[in-house]
Amino acid sequence: MSSFVPSTSLLLAMLVATGAAAQSADGTFSSNQRFVPKNGEVLYRSICQGCHMPDAKGAVGAGKFPALARNEKLEANGYPVFVVLNGLRGMPGFGLYLDDEQVAAVVNYVRSHFGNNYRDNVSAGDVKAAR
């Protein structure tokens, strides 16, 4: 038990020192950190695959992470834009951490890979309008 306390303390100290999570005056959590990559595949590997898996087939365990592979819900290109920006159920929104080009890039990547063949690309303008 004693080894757990220092580990937890160290983790909390690192989070506070890096500004990874800060509570704002209105009680919400915010961060000034943003993702840097602009490539949809890199963004998927950096953000999405941790839950949706490298093959986008989803996972069940500590939670249920839906498959993005061969997902008919992705046909309406506004749906994944909304989900990436705002989150849905247990998935957090990434609208604060991704710019319009990044959201469009990752949505277009998922919609054109993993057995999905939706070719009506989302533009940064579409994302901006959805914000």
C-alpha positions in Angstrom: 0.0 0.0 0.0 2.8 2.4 0.8 4.2 2.1 -2.7 0.9 3.1 -4.1 0.7 6.5 -2.3 4.0 7.8 -3.7 3.1 6.7 -7.2 -0.2 8.5 -7.0 1.4 11.6 -5.5 4.0 11.6 -8.2 1.3 11.3 -11.0 -0.7 14.1 -9.5 2.3 16.3 -9.2 3.2 15.7 -12.8 -0.3 16.5 -13.9 -0.3 19.8 -12.0 3.2 20.7 -13.1 2.4 20.2 -16.8 -1.0 21.9 -16.6 -2.6 18.8 -18.1 -5.8 19.5 -16.2 -6.9 22.7 -14.7 -10.3 23.6 -13.2 -11.7 26.9 -14.5 -13.9 29.3 -12.5 -17.1 27.8 -13.9 -16.1 24.3 -12.6 -15.3 22.7 -15.9 -12.0 21.2 -16.7 -9.9 22.7 -19.5 -6.4 22.5 -21.0 -4.4 24.8 -23.0 -2.8 21.9 -24.8 -3.7 21.0 -28.4 -2.8 18.2 -30.7 -0.2 19.1 -33.3 -0.4 16.5 -36.2 -2.6 17.4 -39.2 -2.6 14.0 -40.9 -5.7 11.9 -40.3 -3.9 8.6 -39.9 -1.4 10.1 -37.4 -4.3 11.6 -35.5 -6.2 8.3 -35.5 -3.1 6.5 -34.2 -2.4 9.2 -31.6 -6.0 9.7 -30.2 -8.5 7.1 -31.4 -6.8 3.8 -31.6 -6.3 3.6 -27.8 -10.1 2.9 -27.5 -11.2 1.9 -30.9 -8.2 -0.3 -31.5 -5.6 -0.2 -34.3 -7.9 -2.1 -36.6 -10.9 0.1 -35.6 -12.9 -3.0 -34.6 -13.6 -1.5 -31.1 -13.3 -3.3 -27.8 -15.3 -4.5 -24.8 -13.8 -4.6 -21.3 -13.6 -1.8 -18.9 -16.0 0.0 -21.2 -17.6 -0.6 -24.6 -15.8 1.1 -27.5 -17.7 0.8 -30.7 -16.2 -0.4 -33.9 -15.5 2.2 -36.5 -14.6 -0.5 -39.1 -17.5 -1.0 -41.6 -19.6 1.4 -39.6 -22.8 2.4 -41.4 -23.3 5.4 -39.0 -20.3 7.0 -40.6 -22.2 7.4 -43.9 -23.7 10.7 -42.9 -20.5 12.8 -42.7 -21.9 15.2 -40.2 -22.3 12.4 -37.6 -18.6 11.6 -37.0 -17.9 15.4 -37.1 -20.4 15.9 -34.3 -19.0 13.0 -32.2 -15.4 14.1 -32.6 -16.2 17.6 -31.6 -18.6 17.0 -28.8 -18.2 13.4 -27.7 -21.0 10.8 -27.2 -21.8 8.7 -24.2 -18.4 7.7 -22.7 -16.3 9.3 -25.5 -15.0 12.8 -24.7 -15.2 15.5 -27.2 -12.0 16.7 -28.8 -13.3 20.0 -30.2 -11.1 22.0 -27.8 -8.0 20.1 -28.7 -8.3 19.8 -32.5 -8.7 22.6 -35.1 -11.1 22.3 -38.0 -8.5 20.9 -40.4 -7.6 18.2 -37.9 -11.2 17.1 -37.2 -11.8 17.0 -41.0 -8.6 15.0 -41.5 -9.3 12.3 -38.9 -13.0 12.0 -39.9 -12.0 11.6 -43.6 -9.4 9.0 -42.6 -11.8 6.9 -40.6 -14.6 7.2 -43.3 -12.2 6.0 -46.0 -10.3 3.2 -44.2 -11.1 0.1 -42.1 -13.6 -1.2 -44.7 -15.4 2.2 -44.9 -15.6 3.6 -48.4 -17.3 7.0 -47.9 -15.8 9.4 -50.3 -17.7 12.6 -49.7 -15.0 14.3 -47.7 -15.6 16.7 -44.9 -13.9 20.1 -45.2 -12.5 22.4 -42.5 -15.5 24.7 -43.4 -17.9 21.9 -42.7 -16.3 21.4 -39.3 -16.3 25.1 -38.5 -20.1 25.3 -39.4 -20.7 22.3 -37.0 -19.0 23.9 -34.0 
